[in-house]
Amino acid sequence: MLSFPKSRMLLGLGKRLKFPVPTRSFASSNEPDVDLSQSEVRHAASLSGKQGTEQLSESIRPWAERLDDLNQGARLPRSVQALYLRPLRRKAQYGLPVCDLQLRSYSVRNVEFFADFAIRAAYYLKLPVSGPVPLPRIVERWTFPRSNFVHKKSQENFERITLRRLIQIKDGNPQTVQTWLAFLRKHSFYGVGLKANVWEHESLDVAKTMDDAMPEIEQSLEPHLSQFGQRKDRGGDQSILDILESERFTQNKARNRVQFKGLIQHRRSSSYSTKTSSATHQTIFSGIQPTGVPHLGNYLGALREWVQLQNGATEGTKLLFSVVDLHALTVPQDAPRLRNWRKEMFAILLAVGLDPARSAIFYQSDVPAHTELFWILSTVASMGYLSRMTQWKSKLQLPENTNLEDSAARSKLRLGLFSYPVLQAADILVHRATHVPIGEDQRQHLEFSRNTANSFNHLYGSIFPLPEALISPAKRVMSFKEPTLKMSKSHPDERSRILLSDTPEDIHRKIKGALTDSEPQLKYDPDNRPGVSNLIEILAHFEGKSCEEVVSEFQNSSLGALKGHVASKVANHLQPIREKYFALIENKTGYLEDVANQGSQAARSNAESTMKQVKEALVIY
């Protein structure tokens, strides 16, 4: 017999499913706990043993079929419906997020309906999807007065709650994700806002691809960068004000007055404007060691750039160029020879075109503020940064990975050579230089100067500007005997370099004896044909052309014709410099000393104003 609680449970189930449940009791000790009709119960009671049990299991039919037999329109429970009617989903293989879609609405029904719609659309597009995840609600409250007298009874309070749901796509194809988003935008539901964040993922080998493409990019850019800003066939650069005041911008004066008036006023008061801006307060500083008469690489890489900067500078720009004789003391020097080298270098600076009336040309040792600031900056300079510099390693012929823990390095290293970058930073910062023309190999030293200036400014206030590099376009002038090495005075063969004091005969002899190759056709290829490429670059620098233009011009000429043309071009260009240099050297009236004293006086005045601010910041003045 069924117990009372069992009968009560069956009655409750029958009431919920809306069909009668029999309460008739029947005897059975091992009956399964199932709901059966009267005929099924009588049939099951007549069965016994194993055969009866098998027939009983076969006779049980699903609920849907039995409900149809009884003609009852009963619905399944909500939990069952939620299980069988929920959207289908695809499983993500890697779980890599591709898109986050956020739905927002004031209505729960709207946001849930559209979230269901979005998930079903993702399934049919074969996109693995997760969600919707309820995000924190956004509650906005405000009060609105209903009368002129503001008190509690005349206020009306409002509240708006924004509901949010997050749906995330994983491992999806980007184009398919965009199709899914476009479909949702097309069939957007009223009262539901969409906000999507889409990520693009690249392969892990993208860096290797960039490295492989870098040589090709450098080869295509090198001819243009080598002559950047020096093309003679290009017009002068226009300033911002010239562009804004041109015919294109003045056709509609009323509109331009509205659009550009504020911009022009801002330009006139900003750090990039005309005569009253910081452009008039630019300070350009650079220096060169006294190693005697410089060679062609020094001229193209530094000296010629100084002259061009001087000739193109605005009226308020300060120009200071120094013979840094203190830097020459980092290696042992013969005193008479160093004194002669100082004079030769100073004469060359005047011979190449530097004007004492426009630029301050001086010896570094004549301005004590350089060494004074050097000591002050050494108190904030980083030892770790100095140990990573390459200058002292190359001077001592040590590997680049050498550090201060190496006993061999410590035995050779001297403090002056190790602290060389600090003195170089003092040279730049004592004049508060804003721009420094340097070669590519000096970029690390300028970065150290910027780092040191930043450290000092952080501790004592904004005193020094952070100098910017002016990289020379003539990056490489190679040796004539070893074209894979840069032109240098340290090379044992004097035919490997051209000095600015060489005669035209010497120049022709050295260039005609330059090491090249046996290929008849001219081609600019620094990696495979360095000797020929070096001659092409030298000619391109002197004529203001690109390397491709030089190759095209001499396409049908022999290598000997190219060498002869390069030698004539170099000799003709250096002839006035050579003549003026020897005239200055042979001048016995003390002209060089007078120019040096004049430049030193201007440099001392400029440096002392900087040191006054530095000492005030250090509270020692």
C-alpha positions in Angstrom: 0.0 0.0 0.0 1.1 3.6 -0.7 1.8 5.6 2.4 0.0 8.9 3.0 2.9 11.2 2.1 3.4 9.4 -1.2 -0.3 9.8 -2.1 -0.2 13.5 -1.2 2.9 14.0 -3.4 1.1 12.4 -6.4 -2.0 14.6 -5.8 0.2 17.7 -5.8 1.9 16.7 -9.1 -1.4 16.0 -10.7 -2.8 19.4 -9.8 0.3 21.1 -11.2 0.1 19.1 -14.5 -3.7 19.5 -14.8 -4.8 15.9 -15.2 -6.3 13.5 -12.7 -4.0 11.2 -10.7 -5.5 8.0 -9.3 -5.4 7.6 -5.5 -6.3 4.0 -5.7 -4.0 1.8 -3.6 -2.6 -1.5 -4.8 -0.3 -4.0 -3.2 3.3 -4.1 -4.5 6.4 -4.5 -2.4 9.0 -3.8 -5.2 7.1 -1.4 -7.4 9.1 1.4 -9.1 8.2 4.9 -8.0 6.5 6.1 -11.2 3.1 7.6 -12.2 1.0 5.2 -14.3 -2.5 5.2 -15.6 -5.1 2.7 -14.2 -4.8 0.3 -17.1 -1.0 0.4 -16.9 -1.1 -0.2 -13.2 -3.4 -3.3 -13.6 -1.1 -4.6 -16.4 2.0 -4.0 -14.4 0.6 -5.8 -11.4 -0.1 -8.9 -13.4 3.6 -9.1 -14.4 6.2 -10.8 -12.3 9.8 -11.9 -12.4 12.4 -10.7 -14.8 10.1 -10.8 -17.8 7.6 -8.6 -16.1 10.2 -6.0 -15.1 11.5 -5.7 -18.8 7.9 -5.3 -20.1 7.2 -2.7 -17.4 10.2 -0.6 -18.5 9.2 -0.9 -22.1 5.6 0.2 -21.4 6.7 3.5 -19.8 6.3 6.3 -22.3 7.6 9.9 -22.3 5.6 12.6 -20.7 4.8 14.4 -23.9 3.2 11.3 -25.4 1.1 10.6 -22.3 0.0 14.3 -22.2 -1.1 14.1 -25.8 -3.2 10.9 -25.0 -4.9 12.7 -22.2 -5.6 15.8 -24.4 -4.1 18.0 -21.7 -2.4 21.3 -22.8 -0.1 21.4 -19.8 3.2 23.3 -20.0 6.5 22.1 -18.7 8.0 23.8 -15.6 9.9 27.0 -16.0 13.2 25.3 -15.0 12.6 22.7 -17.7 11.8 25.3 -20.3 15.0 27.3 -19.4 17.1 24.2 -19.9 15.7 23.1 -23.3 15.0 26.5 -24.8 18.3 28.3 -24.0 20.5 29.2 -27.0 23.0 26.8 -28.3 26.7 27.6 -27.8 30.0 26.6 -29.3 32.9 25.7 -27.2 36.1 27.8 -27.4 39.3 25.9 -28.2 41.9 28.4 -26.9 39.8 30.9 -24.9 41.4 34.0 -26.5 39.2 37.0 -26.1 38.3 38.7 -29.4 35.3 40.9 -28.7 33.5 42.2 -25.6 30.0 43.4 -26.3 28.2 45.4 -23.6 24.5 45.8 -23.7 22.8 48.6 -21.8 19.1 49.2 -21.1 16.7 50.5 -18.6 14.5 47.5 -19.1 15.3 44.0 -17.9 13.1 42.4 -20.5 14.7 44.3 -23.4 18.3 43.7 -22.4 17.7 39.9 -21.7 15.8 39.5 -24.9 18.5 41.1 -27.0 21.3 39.2 -25.2 19.5 36.0 -26.1 19.2 37.2 -29.7 22.9 38.1 -29.9 24.0 34.7 -28.5 21.8 32.8 -31.0 23.3 34.9 -33.9 26.8 34.1 -32.7 26.0 30.4 -32.7 24.8 30.4 -36.3 28.0 32.3 -37.3 30.1 29.6 -35.5 31.5 32.0 -32.9 32.2 30.7 -29.4 30.4 32.9 -27.0 30.1 33.3 -23.2 27.6 35.3 -21.2 25.5 37.2 -20.7 27.3 38.3 -17.5 25.4 40.9 -15.4 27.6 43.9 -14.8 27.1 46.3 -11.9 24.1 48.6 -12.4 24.5 52.3 -13.0 22.2 54.2 -10.6 21.6 57.9 -11.2 19.5 60.0 -8.8 18.5 63.6 -9.0 16.1 66.0 -7.4 13.9 68.5 -9.2 12.1 71.4 -7.4 8.4 71.7 -8.2 8.0 75.2 -6.9 9.9 78.4 -6.3 10.2 77.6 -2.6 12.7 74.8 -2.2 11.8 72.6 0.7 11.2 68.9 1.2 7.6 69.0 0.2 8.3 70.8 -3.1 11.0 68.4 -4.3 10.5 65.5 -6.6 13.1 62.7 -6.6 14.0 60.7 -9.7 16.1 57.6 -10.1 17.3 55.9 -13.2 18.9 52.4 -13.2 20.9 51.3 -16.2 21.2 47.5 -16.5 24.3 46.0 -18.2 25.1 42.6 -19.7 28.5 41.5 -21.0 28.8 39.0 -23.9 32.3 37.9 -24.9 33.4 36.3 -28.2 36.5 34.0 -28.0 38.6 32.5 -30.7 36.6 34.2 -33.4 37.7 35.3 -36.8 37.9 39.1 -36.9 35.9 39.4 -40.1 33.2 37.1 -38.7 33.1 39.2 -35.5 32.6 42.3 -37.6 29.8 40.5 -39.5 28.2 39.6 -36.2 28.4 43.2 -34.9 27.0 44.5 -38.2 24.1 42.1 -37.9 23.3 43.2 -34.4 23.5 46.9 -35.4 21.1 46.2 -38.3 18.6 44.4 -36.0 19.1 46.5 -32.9 16.3 46.3 -30.4 14.6 49.4 -29.0 15.9 50.7 -25.7 19.1 48.7 -25.9 22.5 50.3 -26.4 25.6 48.5 -27.7 29.3 49.1 -26.9 31.9 46.7 -28.4 35.6 46.4 -27.7 37.4 44.4 -30.5 40.9 43.2 -30.2 43.3 42.3 -33.1 45.9 39.7 -32.4 49.1 39.3 -34.4 51.3 36.3 -34.6 54.2 35.9 -32.2 56.7 36.1 -35.1 55.8 39.7 -36.1 59.1 41.0 -34.6 61.1 38.6 -36.8 59.2 39.8 -39.8 60.0 43.4 -39.0 63.7 42.5 -38.5 63.8 40.8 -41.9 62.2 43.8 -43.6 64.5 46.3 -41.8 67.5 46.1 -44.2 65.2 46.7 -47.2 63.6 49.7 -45.5 67.0 51.2 -44.6 68.3 50.7 -48.1 65.3 52.5 -49.6 65.5 55.4 -47.0 69.2 55.9 -47.0 69.5 57.9 -50.2 66.8 60.3 -49.1 68.0 60.7 -45.5 71.6 61.3 -46.6 70.5 64.5 -48.4 67.7 65.4 -46.1 67.4 69.2 -45.9 70.1 69.8 -48.4 68.5 69.4 -51.8 69.2 72.5 -53.9 66.1 72.0 -56.1 63.7 72.3 -53.2 62.1 75.5 -52.1 62.4 76.9 -48.6 60.2 75.6 -45.9 57.2 77.7 -45.0 56.4 78.6 -41.5 53.0 77.9 -39.9 52.0 81.6 -40.2 53.0 81.7 -43.9 50.8 78.7 -44.6 47.9 80.1 -42.7 48.2 83.4 -44.5 48.6 81.9 -47.9 46.0 82.3 -50.7 44.4 78.9 -49.9 43.5 80.0 -46.4 42.5 83.6 -47.2 39.8 82.9 -49.9 37.1 82.9 -47.2 38.2 85.5 -44.8 35.2 85.3 -42.5 35.6 81.6 -42.0 39.3 81.7 -41.6 39.0 84.5 -39.0 36.9 82.2 -36.9 38.9 79.0 -37.4 42.5 80.3 -37.3 42.4 83.5 -35.2 42.8 81.5 -32.0 45.4 79.3 -33.5 47.5 82.2 -34.7 47.3 83.9 -31.3 48.3 80.7 -29.6 51.2 80.3 -32.0 52.4 83.8 -31.2 52.4 83.1 -27.5 53.6 79.5 -27.6 57.1 78.0 -27.7 57.0 77.3 -31.4 56.1 80.7 -32.8 58.0 83.6 -34.4 60.4 86.2 -33.1 59.0 86.4 -29.6 59.0 82.6 -29.1 61.5 80.1 -27.9 62.7 79.7 -31.4 64.5 83.1 -30.9 66.0 81.7 -27.7 67.5 78.6 -29.2 71.1 77.8 -28.3 73.2 75.6 -30.6 76.5 74.2 -29.2 79.0 71.7 -30.5 82.6 70.9 -30.0 85.5 69.1 -31.7 88.7 67.7 -30.3 92.0 69.2 -31.4 93.6 66.4 -33.4 95.2 68.6 -36.0 93.8 69.3 -39.5 90.5 67.4 -39.8 89.8 65.0 -42.6 87.0 64.8 -45.1 84.7 62.8 -42.8 85.0 65.5 -40.1 84.1 68.1 -42.6 81.1 66.5 -44.1 79.8 65.1 -40.8 80.3 68.1 -38.6 82.1 71.3 -39.8 80.0 71.8 -42.9 76.8 71.3 -40.8 78.0 73.9 -38.4 78.4 76.4 -41.2 74.9 75.6 -42.6 73.3 76.0 -39.2 75.1 79.4 -38.7 73.9 80.6 -42.1 70.4 79.4 -41.7 69.9 80.5 -38.0 67.4 83.1 -37.0 68.5 86.4 -35.5 67.9 85.4 -31.8 69.7 82.1 -32.0 72.9 81.7 -30.0 75.7 79.7 -31.7 78.7 78.4 -29.8 81.4 76.2 -31.2 84.4 75.0 -29.1 87.7 73.3 -29.5 87.4 70.9 -26.6 91.0 70.7 -25.6 90.3 69.3 -22.2 88.7 66.2 -23.7 92.0 65.6 -25.5 93.7 65.0 -22.2 91.9 61.7 -21.6 94.8 60.0 -23.4 98.5 61.0 -22.9 99.5 64.0 -25.1 102.7 65.7 -26.1 102.3 69.3 -24.9 103.9 71.1 -27.9 102.0 68.9 -30.4 98.7 69.5 -28.6 99.3 73.3 -28.6 99.9 73.1 -32.4 96.8 71.0 -32.9 94.7 73.5 -31.0 95.8 76.3 -33.3 95.3 74.2 -36.5 91.8 73.2 -35.5 90.9 76.8 -34.6 92.2 78.0 -37.9 90.2 75.3 -39.8 86.9 76.4 -38.0 87.4 79.9 -39.4 88.5 78.6 -42.8 85.4 76.5 -43.4 83.2 79.5 -42.9 82.4 80.1 -39.3 81.9 83.8 -38.7 83.2 85.2 -35.4 80.6 88.0 -35.6 77.8 85.5 -35.7 79.2 82.6 -33.7 81.2 82.3 -30.5 84.3 80.2 -31.3 86.5 79.5 -28.3 88.8 77.0 -26.5 87.1 74.9 -23.9 89.9 75.4 -21.4 89.3 79.2 -21.5 85.9 78.9 -19.8 86.3 77.6 -16.2 82.6 77.1 -15.8 82.9 73.9 -17.9 84.9 72.1 -15.3 83.0 73.7 -12.4 79.7 72.4 -13.7 81.4 69.1 -14.5 82.0 68.5 -10.7 78.5 69.5 -9.8 77.0 67.2 -12.4 79.2 64.3 -11.3 77.3 64.4 -8.0 74.0 63.4 -9.8 75.5 61.3 -12.6 74.8 57.6 -12.6 77.7 55.2 -12.3 75.7 52.4 -13.8 74.9 54.6 -16.8 78.6 55.5 -17.2 79.7 51.9 -17.0 77.4 51.1 -20.0 78.9 53.8 -22.2 80.9 52.6 -25.2 83.5 55.4 -25.3 85.9 54.2 -22.7 85.6 50.6 -23.9 86.5 51.6 -27.5 89.4 53.8 -26.3 90.8 50.9 -24.3 90.0 48.4 -27.1 87.8 46.3 -24.9 84.7 44.3 -25.8 81.3 46.1 -25.6 80.1 43.7 -22.9 82.9 44.7 -20.6 81.9 46.0 -17.1 83.6 47.4 -14.1 83.8 44.0 -12.5 86.5 43.0 -15.0 89.9 43.3 -13.4 91.6 44.0 -16.8 89.3 46.9 -17.4 89.8 48.4 -14.0 93.6 48.2 -14.4 93.5 50.2 -17.6 90.7 52.6 -16.9 91.4 56.1 -15.7 88.8 58.4 -14.0 89.2 61.1 -16.7 88.3 58.7 -19.5 85.5 57.1 -17.5 83.9 60.5 -16.6 84.4 61.8 -20.1 80.5 61.9 -20.8 80.0 64.0 -17.6 82.3 66.7 -18.9 80.6 66.5 -22.3 77.3 67.0 -20.5 78.7 70.0 -18.7 79.9 71.5 -22.0 76.4 71.3 -23.3 74.4 72.2 -20.2 76.6 75.1 -19.1 75.4 77.1 -22.1 71.8 75.7 -21.8 72.0 74.4 -25.3 68.7 73.4 -26.8 70.2 71.7 -29.9 73.4 69.9 -30.5 74.7 68.9 -33.9 76.3 65.5 -33.5 77.1 62.4 -35.5 75.3 59.1 -35.2 78.0 57.7 -32.9 77.5 60.5 -30.4 73.8 59.8 -29.8 74.5 57.8 -26.7 76.4 60.7 -25.1 73.6 63.2 -25.8 71.1 60.8 -24.2 73.4 60.7 -21.1 73.4 64.5 -21.1 69.6 64.6 -21.2 69.5 62.0 -18.4 71.9 64.0 -16.2 70.0 67.3 -16.9 66.7 65.6 -15.9 68.2 64.2 -12.7 69.5 67.7 -11.7 66.2 69.4 -12.6 64.3 66.8 -10.5 66.5 67.5 -7.4 67.0 71.3 -7.7 64.4 72.7 -10.0 64.1 73.3 -13.7 67.5 74.9 -14.6 68.6 73.0 -17.7 66.7 72.5 -20.9 66.8 69.0 -22.4 69.0 69.3 -25.5 67.9 67.8 -28.8 70.1 66.1 -31.3 70.7 67.4 -34.8 72.0 64.3 -36.6 74.3 65.0 -39.5 73.0 63.5 -42.8 76.5 62.4 -43.7 76.5 59.3 -41.6 79.3 57.4 -43.3 82.5 58.6 -45.0 84.6 55.5 -45.3 88.3 54.8 -45.6 89.7 54.7 -49.1 91.8 51.7 -48.3 89.4 49.8 -46.1 85.9 50.9 -47.1 84.2 48.9 -44.4 85.8 51.2 -41.8 85.1 54.8 -41.2 87.7 57.4 -42.3 90.1 58.0 -39.4 93.4 59.6 -38.7 94.4 56.5 -36.7 94.7 54.4 -39.8 98.3 53.7 -40.5 98.0 54.4 -44.3 97.8 58.1 -44.9 96.2 57.4 -48.3 93.1 56.2 -46.6 91.9 59.8 -45.8 91.8 63.3 -47.3 92.8 66.1 -45.1 91.4 69.6 -45.6 94.9 70.9 -46.1 95.7 68.4 -48.9 96.7 69.8 -52.3 94.6 69.0 -55.4 97.3 66.6 -56.6 97.1 64.7 -53.3 93.4 64.5 -53.5 93.4 63.1 -57.0 96.1 60.6 -56.1 94.3 59.3 -53.0 90.9 59.0 -54.7 92.2 57.3 -57.8 94.0 54.9 -55.6 90.8 54.2 -53.6 90.0 50.5 -53.2 87.0 49.5 -55.3 85.9 46.3 -57.2 86.2 44.9 -60.7 82.5 45.0 -61.6 82.0 47.3 -64.6 78.5 48.6 -63.9 78.1 51.3 -61.2 75.7 50.4 -58.4 75.0 51.8 -55.0 75.3 48.9 -52.6 77.1 49.7 -49.3 77.0 46.0 -48.2 78.3 44.3 -51.2 80.2 47.1 -53.0 81.4 49.4 -50.1 84.2 51.1 -52.1 82.1 52.2 -55.0 79.2 53.2 -52.7 81.6 55.4 -50.7 82.6 57.4 -53.8 79.0 57.7 -54.8 78.0 59.0 -51.3 80.9 61.6 -51.3 79.8 62.9 -54.7 76.2 63.0 -53.6 77.1 65.1 -50.6 79.0 67.6 -52.6 76.5 67.9 -55.4 73.4 67.8 -53.2 71.9 64.8 -55.0 70.7 61.4 -54.0 72.8 58.4 -54.6 70.3 57.1 -57.2 70.7 60.3 -59.2 74.5 60.0 -59.1 74.3 56.4 -60.3 71.8 57.3 -63.1 74.1 60.1 -64.2 77.2 57.9 -64.4 75.4 54.8 -65.6 77.3 54.6 -68.9 80.6 55.8 -67.5 83.5 53.8 -66.3 84.8 53.6 -62.7 87.8 55.7 -63.6 85.6 58.5 -64.9 83.7 58.4 -61.6 86.9 58.6 -59.6 88.1 61.5 -61.7 84.9 63.4 -61.3 84.8 62.9 -57.5 88.4 64.0 -57.2 87.8 67.2 -59.2 84.7 68.0 -57.2 86.4 67.5 -53.8 89.5 69.4 -54.9 87.6 72.3 -56.2 85.4 72.5 -53.1 88.3 72.3 -50.6 90.7 74.6 -52.5 89.3 77.9 -50.9 89.3 76.3 -47.5 92.9 75.2 -47.9 94.0 78.6 -49.0 92.3 80.4 -46.2 93.6 77.9 -43.7 97.2 78.5 -44.6 96.7 82.2 -44.7 95.4 82.1 -41.1 98.2 79.9 -39.9 100.9 82.2 -41.4 99.2 85.3 -40.1 101.6 86.8 -37.5 99.3 89.6 -36.3 97.6 87.6 -33.6 94.3 87.4 -35.4 93.6 83.9 -34.2 94.3 84.8 -30.6 92.0 87.8 -30.9 89.1 85.8 -32.3 89.7 83.2 -29.6 89.6 85.8 -26.8 86.5 87.3 -28.3 84.7 84.0 -28.4 85.9 83.0 -24.9 84.6 86.2 -23.5 81.1 85.6 -25.0 81.2 82.0 -23.8 82.2 82.9 -20.3 79.4 85.5 -20.1 76.9 82.9 -21.2 78.2 80.2 -18.9 78.4 82.5 -15.8 74.7 83.3 -16.1 74.0 79.6 -16.0 76.3 78.9 -13.1 74.6 81.7 -11.1 71.3 80.0 -11.5 72.9 76.6 -10.6 74.5 78.0 -7.4 71.3 79.7 -6.4 69.5 76.3 -6.8 72.2 74.6 -4.7 72.1 77.4 -2.1 75.8 78.0 -2.4 75.7 81.5 -3.9 
